Every structure is written in structure tokens, then in C-alpha cells.
Amino acid sequence: MSEPATTALPAIAERLRAWDASAVHEVIDFRGEVTLVVPREQLRRVCSYLRSEPGLEFNFLSDVSAMDRFPLEPRFDVNYHLLSITTRQVVRVRVRLEGSDPQVESVTAIWPTAEWHEREVFDLFGVRFAGHPDLRRILMPENWEGHPLRKDYPVEGFR
């Protein structure tokens, strides 16, 4: 676990740990970008805290993205890119999901913009978002087989 000493962002991790010691598995600082790796079970609570906690107020979800690490486990990384408009800080929240159960709670109740971002991740990677109000394909046709950004998806498609 690497944490820079010169930026204010690790203070976010310390506040989360003071709030709930199990809320952060790992803090990654790479080239000035901070990623908080949180347990799948804690994602919604952590996001709610980051959204509403005075002094943090990450009130803008700019993107939800995913990465397939196949054949490694946990297979999927789901990343939530957050911005605090009031403090002008950014942070990435990451959840790691096993390939056998790629599911996490939806954060649409916290940031309504997550609705379309989560649909895109579902469509392209097959990650399911429990509690999502309208989880269906957004880019591929409804009858499309598979999830084209998975590393085990055939490059030339199915024949």
C-alpha cells in the first residue's frame, strides 16, 4: 500500500478509515492520481460517505469504467471517477470483482449519472449492478451475444 505524504488526498483515505476501518483495502498513488480500493460490500456506503461528508463532497461522478484482468483473479476492476466541485479534488474508487460473480451494488441513488455509465460497463463487460433501475444494453443490440470488451471474447466475433 503506497500513500503519498505531500498531497491532501491520502487524508481522504484516513478519514474513511477513521469512519470505518474496513472501508479501504488499499490506497494507490500513481503519478499524483489516487485510487481507493474498497471492498465490494462497502462500495455503496463508501460512495455515500464521499458524496455527503462535509469537506469531501464528491458531488460529481464523471465516469464509471472497467478493466478485465483475465486470466487473473479478481478478474474485473470497476472504477468510479469522482470530482469534488467545491474542493476541486479528484479521486478514483475501485472495486475488484471475481469472474465467477461480477456483480456490485449500483450507485445510481447517489449519483444519477451512474445510470448510463453502469449500463455501458454491463453491456461491454457483463458486470451486473444490483438495484440498477434499468440495466439493459446501451451500445450493442439487445440480441447481441456476449460482452465484447472481455478479454476472452473472440476477436473476430462468434461464427
NULOTOR-295735 format. One record per residue (C-alpha): residue number from 1; residue in one letter; x, y, z. Coordinates in nm, 2 decimals. Each point is the difference from the previous one (the first is absolute). Example, Ala and Ser with C-alpha at 12.3 -4.5 7.8 and 13.67 -1.06 7.14 Angstrom:
<sevexs>
> 1, a, 1.23, -0.45, 0.78
> 2, s, 0.14, 0.34, -0.07
</sevexs>
This chain:
<sevexs>
> 1, m, 0.00, 0.00, 0.00
> 2, s, 0.16, 0.33, -0.11
> 3, e, -0.12, 0.33, 0.13
> 4, p, 0.16, 0.34, -0.09
> 5, a, 0.08, 0.22, 0.29
> 6, t, -0.02, 0.33, -0.18
> 7, t, -0.35, 0.01, -0.14
> 8, a, -0.33, 0.06, 0.17
> 9, l, -0.16, -0.31, -0.17
> 10, p, 0.13, -0.26, 0.24
> 11, a, -0.18, 0.19, 0.27
> 12, i, -0.32, -0.13, -0.17
> 13, a, 0.12, -0.36, 0.06
> 14, e, 0.08, 0.09, 0.36
> 15, r, -0.35, 0.15, 0.05
> 16, l, -0.16, -0.31, -0.15
> 17, r, 0.21, -0.22, 0.22
> 18, a, -0.10, 0.21, 0.31
> 19, w, -0.36, -0.03, -0.11
> 20, d, 0.02, -0.38, -0.06
> 21, a, 0.33, -0.18, 0.02
> 22, s, -0.11, -0.26, -0.25
> 23, a, -0.10, 0.26, -0.27
> 24, v, 0.33, 0.01, -0.18
> 25, h, 0.20, -0.30, -0.10
> 26, e, 0.28, 0.19, -0.18
> 27, v, 0.10, 0.35, -0.10
> 28, i, 0.19, 0.03, -0.33
> 29, d, 0.18, 0.31, -0.10
> 30, f, 0.13, 0.00, -0.35
> 31, r, 0.12, 0.32, -0.16
> 32, g, -0.20, 0.21, 0.23
> 33, e, -0.33, -0.19, -0.06
> 34, v, -0.14, -0.16, 0.31
> 35, t, -0.21, -0.32, -0.01
> 36, l, -0.19, -0.13, 0.30
> 37, v, -0.05, -0.38, -0.03
> 38, v, -0.31, -0.09, 0.20
> 39, p, -0.17, -0.33, 0.07
> 40, r, -0.30, -0.08, -0.22
> 41, e, -0.23, -0.02, 0.31
> 42, q, 0.10, 0.35, 0.10
> 43, l, -0.02, 0.18, -0.34
> 44, r, -0.34, 0.17, 0.05
> 45, r, 0.07, 0.11, 0.36
> 46, v, 0.34, 0.14, -0.10
> 47, c, -0.15, 0.18, -0.30
> 48, s, -0.28, 0.15, 0.21
> 49, y, 0.26, 0.12, 0.26
> 50, l, 0.22, 0.15, -0.27
> 51, r, -0.30, 0.18, -0.15
> 52, s, -0.15, 0.15, 0.32
> 53, e, 0.29, 0.03, 0.25
> 54, p, 0.07, 0.38, 0.07
> 55, g, 0.34, 0.09, -0.13
> 56, l, 0.00, -0.28, -0.26
> 57, e, -0.32, 0.04, -0.19
> 58, f, 0.09, -0.20, -0.31
> 59, n, -0.32, 0.12, -0.17
> 60, f, 0.09, -0.09, -0.36
> 61, l, 0.04, -0.35, -0.15
> 62, s, 0.18, 0.06, -0.33
> 63, d, 0.04, -0.36, -0.11
> 64, v, -0.03, -0.37, 0.09
> 65, s, 0.24, -0.22, -0.18
> 66, a, 0.11, -0.36, 0.02
> 67, m, 0.31, -0.21, -0.08
> 68, d, 0.01, -0.37, -0.07
> 69, r, 0.31, -0.16, 0.15
> 70, f, -0.07, -0.35, -0.14
> 71, p, 0.15, -0.25, 0.08
> 72, l, 0.08, 0.16, 0.34
> 73, e, -0.24, 0.00, 0.29
> 74, p, -0.16, 0.21, 0.11
> 75, r, -0.08, 0.04, -0.36
> 76, f, -0.17, 0.34, -0.03
> 77, d, 0.09, 0.34, 0.14
> 78, v, -0.29, 0.25, -0.01
> 79, n, 0.11, 0.36, 0.04
> 80, y, -0.21, 0.30, 0.11
> 81, h, 0.16, 0.33, -0.09
> 82, l, -0.12, 0.27, 0.25
> 83, l, 0.04, 0.38, 0.02
> 84, s, -0.07, 0.24, 0.28
> 85, i, -0.11, 0.32, -0.16
> 86, t, 0.04, 0.19, 0.32
> 87, t, 0.35, -0.12, 0.09
> 88, r, 0.12, -0.07, -0.36
> 89, q, 0.13, -0.34, 0.10
> 90, v, -0.03, -0.32, -0.20
> 91, v, 0.02, -0.36, 0.12
> 92, r, -0.06, -0.34, -0.15
> 93, v, -0.19, -0.26, 0.19
> 94, r, 0.07, -0.36, -0.11
> 95, v, -0.18, -0.32, 0.07
> 96, r, 0.15, -0.34, -0.10
> 97, l, -0.24, -0.27, -0.11
> 98, e, 0.05, -0.37, -0.05
> 99, g, -0.07, -0.14, -0.34
> 100, s, -0.25, -0.26, 0.14
> 101, d, -0.21, 0.28, 0.16
> 102, p, 0.05, 0.33, -0.18
> 103, q, -0.27, 0.20, 0.19
> 104, v, 0.00, 0.31, 0.22
> 105, e, -0.26, 0.23, 0.13
> 106, s, -0.11, 0.29, -0.22
> 107, v, 0.09, 0.35, 0.10
> 108, t, -0.28, 0.17, -0.20
> 109, a, -0.18, 0.10, 0.32
> 110, i, 0.31, 0.20, 0.10
> 111, w, 0.09, 0.14, -0.35
> 112, p, -0.28, -0.02, -0.26
> 113, t, 0.26, 0.03, -0.28
> 114, a, 0.12, -0.35, 0.10
> 115, e, -0.31, -0.15, -0.18
> 116, w, 0.15, 0.02, -0.35
> 117, h, 0.36, -0.06, 0.11
> 118, e, -0.10, -0.32, 0.17
> 119, r, -0.20, -0.11, -0.30
> 120, e, 0.30, 0.04, -0.22
> 121, v, 0.22, -0.21, 0.24
> 122, f, -0.27, -0.26, 0.01
> 123, d, -0.04, -0.01, -0.38
> 124, l, 0.37, -0.02, -0.08
> 125, f, 0.14, -0.20, 0.30
> 126, g, -0.30, -0.19, 0.14
> 127, v, 0.03, 0.15, 0.35
> 128, r, -0.34, 0.01, 0.16
> 129, f, -0.11, 0.29, 0.22
> 130, a, -0.25, -0.11, 0.27
> 131, g, -0.28, 0.25, 0.05
> 132, h, 0.06, 0.18, -0.33
> 133, p, -0.34, 0.15, -0.12
> 134, d, 0.04, -0.11, -0.37
> 135, l, 0.30, -0.24, -0.05
> 136, r, -0.01, -0.08, -0.37
> 137, r, 0.23, 0.04, -0.30
> 138, i, 0.08, 0.35, -0.10
> 139, l, 0.25, -0.04, -0.29
> 140, m, -0.04, -0.34, -0.14
> 141, p, -0.33, -0.14, -0.15
> 142, e, -0.23, -0.16, 0.26
> 143, n, 0.05, -0.35, -0.16
> 144, w, 0.39, 0.03, 0.00
> 145, e, 0.17, -0.31, 0.14
> 146, g, 0.28, 0.06, 0.25
> 147, h, 0.18, 0.31, 0.12
> 148, p, 0.26, 0.13, -0.25
> 149, l, 0.25, 0.16, 0.23
> 150, r, 0.06, -0.32, 0.19
> 151, k, 0.35, -0.14, -0.07
> 152, d, -0.14, -0.34, -0.07
> 153, y, -0.24, 0.14, -0.27
> 154, p, 0.10, -0.13, -0.35
> 155, v, 0.18, 0.28, -0.19
> 156, e, -0.19, -0.09, -0.32
> 157, g, -0.33, -0.05, 0.18
> 158, f, -0.20, -0.32, 0.02
> 159, r, -0.07, -0.20, -0.32
</sevexs>
